[in-house]
Amino acid sequence: MANRPLADEIRPQTLDEMVGQRHILGENGILRRIIESGNIPNMVFYGPSGTGKTTVANIIARRTDRTLHRLNATTASINDIKEVIADVDTLMAPNGVLLYLDEIQYFNKKQQQSLLEFMENGKITLIASTTENPYFYVYNAVLSRSTVFEFKPVTAEEVRPAVERAVALLAKRRGVEIECPPEVTDHIAAACGGDVRKAVNSVELQVNAARSTGGRITLTLEDAQMLAQRSAMRYDRAGDDHFDIASALMKSMRGSDPDAALHYLARLLEAGDMVTAIRRILCSASEDVGMAYPQAVSIVNACVENANMLGLPEARLPLAQAVVLLATAPKSNSVYQGISAAMSDVAAGKTGDYPRHLQNVHADSAGMEREQGYLYPHDYPNHWVEQQYLPDALVGRKYYEFGENKQEQAARAYWERVKGEWEP
């Protein structure tokens, strides 16, 4: 078929032709062994686009000689499922039906429940695929009857043979010689973001755009770079990538790795998601740096204000400054631990009445005033005097512990001296 997409034509026909997924499809991979046994359970394939989920489903159907039905949950309905089930036990599916349901996360609970009866009686074998975490998006009853396999982005080294096969197939299809220099092959393989389909489509687009000279086509690095712009980005503001990149940015700043932090900031900004970057940066200033360098909050806030005034692309500069500052600053989570412990007590009902001397003086009714007994700290040396502040039920409870950094140890020494000198 002349207009058949190259990515479909080049699709592997056997497990040995697959690229990537060696953790489950390698020589001793668990999924490979299951497929070779011929006893196929209901499965959920989870992972990014272009990593081989559909290809593996096709290979399973051929190896087990089952009729393959493909549905996409973005457009399919319960009636479509019923039509598939109607083929069961007929000449249309003598060896059973393999239903490949793509993007199952778009099926609502009722639609997913409609699959259960037939999954249980074995009349159909379901292979559902999703680009989102199935434990969040797939109905529990479906998950409990399925085995989940994660498909990971394919490395550039693994993509390279697919690029070379695509070039060879197009050359044969067109009857011309196609030269693809190593640096072009490497760029296409690296820039696809682990998506083999993207890499193959990029080859096809470049060949279609190239001019033939004397029956020869030469692919150029300039064209490869132009077509690959942003293609390596996998990002969905409502999906796993959003949370993964945000988490990676936060943890890189917390882990004091400025290079990794800048990388994840760049990925967020490339996707135009400045808001997520700002939220993580502002949070890290208090959660991860905190009292070890309290001035970080003011500096980071100024960087964020500058970024909002500038807008992208210039906003990348003050945001990068904030990220580097936080990644290289001394760290303390004493504030985070303190408020977490306090909120845990409050949530558990550990509160109690306010000490009388801390209550608002206007709490007393006219004519019913009582002596509060409040000691005004500024009337005492070093502006401190010992008195009870926590409710009776929590007297002695410690929430804040001084961190081991220079800033907090200096504060600790100061207060130990002041409180040690106090005399009633």
C-alpha positions, -999 to 999 in steps of 0.1 A, spaced: 0 0 0 18 31 -13 5 55 13 8 31 43 25 50 72 61 40 75 58 35 112 32 8 106 51 -8 78 83 -11 99 65 -24 130 83 -54 144 67 -88 137 86 -108 163 98 -102 199 134 -104 186 128 -74 163 115 -52 192 136 -23 203 137 -14 240 118 -30 269 145 -55 276 135 -55 312 103 -74 303 110 -87 267 147 -96 270 158 -132 268 146 -140 304 120 -112 306 88 -121 324 65 -108 296 85 -127 270 82 -159 289 44 -154 293 40 -148 256 61 -178 247 40 -200 270 9 -192 250 -12 -187 283 -20 -151 280 -36 -134 310 -55 -101 310 -29 -73 310 -24 -36 313 4 -20 294 15 12 309 40 37 294 46 66 270 35 66 234 57 50 208 73 24 232 59 -8 217 26 -14 235 5 -19 204 33 -38 186 35 -64 215 -3 -68 214 -1 -76 176 27 -101 182 7 -118 209 -23 -121 186 -2 -138 159 17 -161 182 -16 -173 199 -36 -173 166 -63 -152 182 -86 -127 165 -73 -92 174 -99 -64 179 -85 -30 185 -106 -2 201 -96 32 213 -113 44 245 -114 80 233 -140 70 207 -153 35 216 -186 28 234 -201 -1 252 -218 -11 219 -184 -15 203 -174 -39 231 -206 -58 226 -198 -62 189 -164 -76 198 -179 -101 223 -204 -112 196 -175 -127 177 -167 -151 206 -175 -187 199 -181 -180 162 -161 -188 131 -149 -152 132 -128 -161 163 -123 -198 165 -94 -195 190 -108 -167 211 -107 -129 210 -79 -107 220 -92 -72 227 -66 -44 226 -82 -14 243 -60 17 238 -61 46 262 -84 28 287 -82 58 311 -108 75 289 -134 48 297 -156 57 326 -163 33 355 -194 19 339 -177 12 306 -148 -5 324 -172 -26 344 -188 -39 313 -156 -58 306 -155 -77 339 -180 -105 331 -161 -115 299 -127 -112 315 -138 -136 343 -153 -162 321 -123 -162 298 -143 -155 266 -120 -125 258 -85 -117 268 -80 -80 275 -49 -60 268 -55 -25 279 -29 2 273 -26 36 290 -1 64 291 -12 73 326 -6 55 359 -31 27 358 -34 26 396 -50 61 394 -70 57 362 -80 21 358 -110 7 378 -98 -15 407 -119 -45 396 -102 -44 362 -67 -41 378 -73 -70 402 -80 -92 372 -50 -80 352 -12 -80 353 4 -46 348 36 -42 327 54 -9 325 69 1 291 97 26 295 110 52 270 134 37 246 171 48 248 187 66 219 210 36 214 180 13 211 162 37 187 192 39 163 186 5 145 149 15 140 161 47 123 185 28 101 157 3 91 134 31 83 160 47 59 167 13 42 129 6 38 123 41 23 152 37 -1 138 4 -13 103 18 -16 114 48 -36 141 30 -56 167 56 -47 199 57 -26 194 75 7 224 87 26 219 93 63 251 104 79 259 91 114 253 125 131 219 127 115 210 92 127 222 100 162 203 132 164 170 116 153 175 88 178 182 112 206 156 138 198 126 116 197 123 114 235 122 76 236 94 74 211 103 51 183 72 62 162 84 98 164 119 88 152 105 68 122 81 96 113 109 121 114 129 100 89 98 98 66 93 136 67 129 143 60 129 120 30 97 135 17 112 170 20 146 162 6 155 168 -31 168 139 -51 200 145 -70 209 119 -96 188 92 -79 204 100 -45 189 117 -14 210 130 14 195 137 48 210 167 66 215 176 102 199 209 97 166 193 86 168 168 114 172 196 139 143 216 124 119 186 125 130 175 159 122 209 177 103 201 209 97 165 197 116 151 226 93 167 251 67 144 267 45 166 288 8 166 298 -3 192 323 -30 169 336 -9 137 334 19 118 351 46 138 333 34 170 350 38 155 385 70 136 376 89 167 363 76 189 392 87 162 417 121 158 400 127 196 401 118 198 438 140 167 447 169 180 427 169 213 446 165 195 479 194 172 469 216 202 462 222 192 425 220 225 405 226 208 372 196 184 375 175 212 389 182 234 359 174 205 336 140 200 350 133 237 352 142 239 315 117 211 307 89 228 325 97 261 308 100 245 274 65 232 280 54 267 289 45 257 325 60 285 345 33 282 372 44 247 383 81 258 383 72 288 405 51 268 430 79 242 435 106 270 438 86 290 464 78 258 484 114 246 484 126 279 499 107 272 531 106 234 531 141 225 521 162 256 529 141 271 557 160 283 587 194 273 574 192 304 552 160 324 559 169 351 535 163 326 506 126 332 509 130 370 501 155 364 473 134 337 457 102 358 460 120 387 442 131 363 415 96 351 410 82 386 409 108 395 382 99 364 362 62 372 363 70 408 351 92 396 323 73 366 311 89 339 290 115 336 275 133 361 297 117 347 328 140 318 326 168 339 340 155 349 374 139 315 378 172 298 370 188 321 396 163 310 422 168 273 414 206 276 416 203 295 448 181 269 464 201 240 451 234 254 465 220 268 497 225 250 531 195 228 539 172 225 568 137 209 570 132 219 607 103 242 597 87 214 577 91 189 605 78 213 631 46 224 613 39 188 603 42 176 639 20 204 651 -7 198 625 -6 161 632 -15 168 668 -42 193 659 -57 168 634 -57 141 662 -76 164 685 -47 172 708 -55 208 715 -68 219 749 -78 254 762 -56 284 757 -36 293 788 -56 320 806 -28 345 804 -26 342 766 -63 350 760 -75 383 746 -82 407 774 -115 415 757 -126 379 764 -137 390 799 -173 403 803 -179 437 817 -175 436 855 -161 400 853 -125 409 845 -99 386 860 -62 390 863 -46 375 833 -12 370 848 5 376 814 42 385 816 51 410 789 85 398 775 97 432 765 97 442 802 124 417 809 162 413 801 168 401 766 131 405 759 123 371 773 106 357 804 96 321 812 59 313 812 35 287 797 24 291 761 12 256 751 -22 244 764 -21 223 796 -26 191 776 5 197 755 29 212 781 64 199 772 56 190 736 85 197 712 77 206 676 107 226 665 142 212 667 172 233 658 189 221 626 226 213 625 234 242 602 253 273 612 223 296 612 201 275 635 230 265 658 238 302 663 201 308 673 202 277 695 233 290 713 218 324 718 186 311 734 204 286 756 225 315 769 195 337 774 173 311 790 201 297 811 207 331 826 171 338 836 162 340 872 126 341 885 
